[in-house]
Amino acid sequence: MEKAEQGIWPTKAPLGYLNVTAKDGKKVIEPDPVVAPVVTKLFERYATGLYSLKALTKAAHRDGLIHPKSGNPVPVSTVHTILRNRLYTGLFQWNGRLHHGKHDPLVSIDLWERVQGVLAGRHATPIHSYGYEFTFSGLMTCAECGCAVVAEVKKGKYIYYHCTGHADKGRGAYAVCRRKYVREEVLDKTFAGLLDQLHFDEEVLEWVRDALKASHADERREQEQAIERCQTQHKRLEDRLNAMYLDKLDGRIDNAFYDRMSAQWRVEQARLLREIERHGEAQESYMDDGIQLLELARNASQMFTRQAPNEKKRLLNLVLSNCEWNRGEVRAVFRQPFDLLAETGRRLRQMHKLVGMCR
């Protein structure tokens, strides 16, 4: 209990960490230089929603994730345990209480929370490839009945998509829309056309770059102020915890009161750390991310045509949502901020068209 109070993980290190002796003689954990990057990649992959636990485990085997003692590949259950373990964020629970660990985290709190969402089924998409890579499986629903649009191989090589058609489950009947098929090549061209709406010319890109540079100073100042506020609140809570711990040792307060209040304050500290982390990431990447986002949007259609099926699916999941197949057409909504870029591109095309007509 004493080690946990000090932020030290008090037992055997999980995969990705090593038990070591610090300079002060204390037994602590530190990232395993070989395994830690593989564990981080586990979280990054699973957060996309494109991997089942079984597929993720196979990918981890290819990356060399094994039990350090037996040398055997880790099973699916171990991968699931890793994904559920909060310790990798720098926080850990011990005896029902949340502690801020002194060890280096392998993943951000935000990434860990996204993974928990996928595990809970909020963002996961079913993967049924059966030996084929179906680019658009799990991306669309049928506009007529709301069922999933799935892939099917015909004549051993042609990939067709159709609605599952289980609209009338009460009578066990299939919906009429189930009999409507579309070739994967048609969907490929359709989605490329949607992404083409994000394209704009170099002149617009330079204009937005200048605008980003102008706003970067204000954004940085706001982020620094937010970080300072969170750090002040975090230190105030840490001082309270230290003082309350001394009160407990001196018998001024009982263990039940100490446990209840310290748990509340540790949760609040965890929230503040999450805010500090997010503001820090925003401060560091505001400018670069803005320009990279513009480049991604501008070249999305060209990238899409050159990508492998799994990469295409990842790109579409990033840019689009609520994709529907409706009588030969794909309807989709651009995610933020791509929706603004698509609208900007549409207005610019209209403006250029009007200018051309006036000449």
C-alpha angles and dihedrals in degrees: 000000000000093000092050090051087057092052094255119136100238103205144036115331116250122233109296094038136074129213107239139163115248124219090263090056096253121136107241139156128247133180116281104236091216104039102031095074090051091052091049090051089052090061094043093051097045093047089065090068090226097107132072115213089253093052090045091052091051090051089050090052089054088051090053102255106163139149106274094223105036097031089221122137112263116253126236091260091060092050089051090051091051092052091051095048112105090194090086089068094058092259125096140179121231125175090350095307130109116234133189104233125217092218122101113263120236095203137025120255089242092055091047091052092050089053090052088054092054091047089052090053097247095122106012121119122202116253117208108157100146092198096322130091106231106197098198103033112126092016103090142046128198112263091210101053106005095239124136121274109229137184129246132184118227126193089001096285114042116089117210130179126213142160115270086229098209091140097128101048093158092067096029090238128143122237118245090242089068089077093059111097132187128192119242090236090061092052089047091058092042094054091044087055091052092051089049087069087073094060121112133163132263093260092061091045091055091048092053091045090056091049091051092051091050093052096041095084093054092045092050092050092050092049092049091051091049091050091050092052092050093047091051092051091046092052091048090055092046090053090050091050093050092048092047091049090056090048089054092050090049091049096244091125132026126243094252093057091044093050093048097048096040090052091053093048093046090054090051090048090052090053091050091049089052090052092048090050093050094047090047093051091047091050093051099042105031095103099035094044092049093054093041089051091053091048090048093050094044093052099031095110094049091045091050094056091054100043131101117249096262091048091049090053091050091051093049091048089052096049106028139046138179093030114186133185109220120177097312098329134093116225117194142160121229113234119233127306092014089066090064092047091050091050091047090051091049093052093047091052090050091049093049090049092053092047090052092051092051094054 
